[in-house]
Amino acid sequence: MTAQLVITCILAAAGAASAALAIRCERHMQRHRQPGVGYAAVTFRRDGGWRRADLFTPEGLRYQRQASRFGVTAAALWLLSLVAWAALAA
């Protein structure tokens, strides 16, 4: 196996793990909606229900921040994996 393949696979796998954690946090966030607020009311909003205390409890907002952090980390790792693939191709 080449260094290019090993490095990019490690970065891509770390990105996948981060994305899985983001999804897990998002699912937990959905469990902490305010009473009477449905799934569709927060999911299909233009703003995604971002930082809306009228939609989520404080714990739900905490999970929302974690999901965002893990999602951005996943995207950065996948981008870094692509850059590493291109840089090590030469």
PERALIN-V803515 format. One record per pair of residues at least 4 apart in sequence whose C-alpha atoms are under 8 Angstrom apart, sorted by the first residue. I is the first residue (numbers start at 0). J is the second residue. If there is no record, write none. Layout:
# PERALIN-V803515
i=I j=J
i=I j=J
This chain:
# PERALIN-V803515
i=0 j=4
i=0 j=5
i=1 j=5
i=2 j=6
i=2 j=87
i=3 j=7
i=3 j=83
i=3 j=84
i=3 j=87
i=3 j=88
i=4 j=8
i=4 j=84
i=5 j=9
i=6 j=10
i=6 j=80
i=6 j=83
i=7 j=11
i=7 j=80
i=7 j=81
i=7 j=83
i=7 j=84
i=8 j=12
i=8 j=80
i=9 j=13
i=10 j=14
i=10 j=76
i=10 j=77
i=10 j=79
i=10 j=80
i=11 j=15
i=11 j=76
i=11 j=77
i=11 j=80
i=12 j=16
i=13 j=17
i=13 j=73
i=13 j=76
i=14 j=18
i=14 j=72
i=14 j=73
i=14 j=74
i=14 j=75
i=14 j=76
i=14 j=77
i=15 j=19
i=15 j=73
i=16 j=20
i=16 j=73
i=17 j=21
i=17 j=69
i=17 j=70
i=17 j=72
i=17 j=73
i=18 j=22
i=18 j=69
i=18 j=70
i=18 j=72
i=18 j=73
i=19 j=23
i=20 j=24
i=20 j=66
i=20 j=69
i=21 j=25
i=21 j=65
i=21 j=66
i=21 j=67
i=21 j=68
i=21 j=69
i=21 j=70
i=22 j=26
i=22 j=66
i=23 j=27
i=23 j=66
i=24 j=28
i=24 j=62
i=24 j=63
i=24 j=65
i=24 j=66
i=25 j=29
i=25 j=62
i=25 j=63
i=25 j=66
i=26 j=30
i=27 j=31
i=27 j=59
i=27 j=62
i=28 j=32
i=28 j=55
i=28 j=58
i=28 j=59
i=28 j=60
i=28 j=61
i=28 j=62
i=28 j=63
i=29 j=38
i=29 j=59
i=30 j=59
i=31 j=55
i=31 j=56
i=31 j=58
i=31 j=59
i=32 j=36
i=32 j=37
i=32 j=54
i=32 j=55
i=32 j=56
i=32 j=59
i=33 j=53
i=33 j=54
i=33 j=55
i=33 j=56
i=36 j=40
i=36 j=41
i=36 j=54
i=37 j=41
i=38 j=42
i=39 j=43
i=39 j=44
i=40 j=44
i=41 j=47
i=41 j=48
i=41 j=54
i=42 j=47
i=42 j=48
i=43 j=47
i=44 j=48
i=48 j=54
i=49 j=63
i=50 j=60
i=50 j=63
i=51 j=55
i=51 j=60
i=52 j=56
i=52 j=57
i=52 j=60
i=55 j=59
i=55 j=60
i=56 j=60
i=57 j=61
i=58 j=62
i=59 j=63
i=60 j=64
i=61 j=65
i=62 j=66
i=63 j=67
i=64 j=68
i=65 j=69
i=66 j=70
i=67 j=71
i=68 j=72
i=69 j=73
i=70 j=74
i=71 j=75
i=72 j=76
i=73 j=77
i=74 j=78
i=75 j=79
i=76 j=80
i=77 j=81
i=78 j=82
i=79 j=83
i=80 j=84
i=81 j=85
i=82 j=86
i=83 j=87
i=84 j=88
i=85 j=89
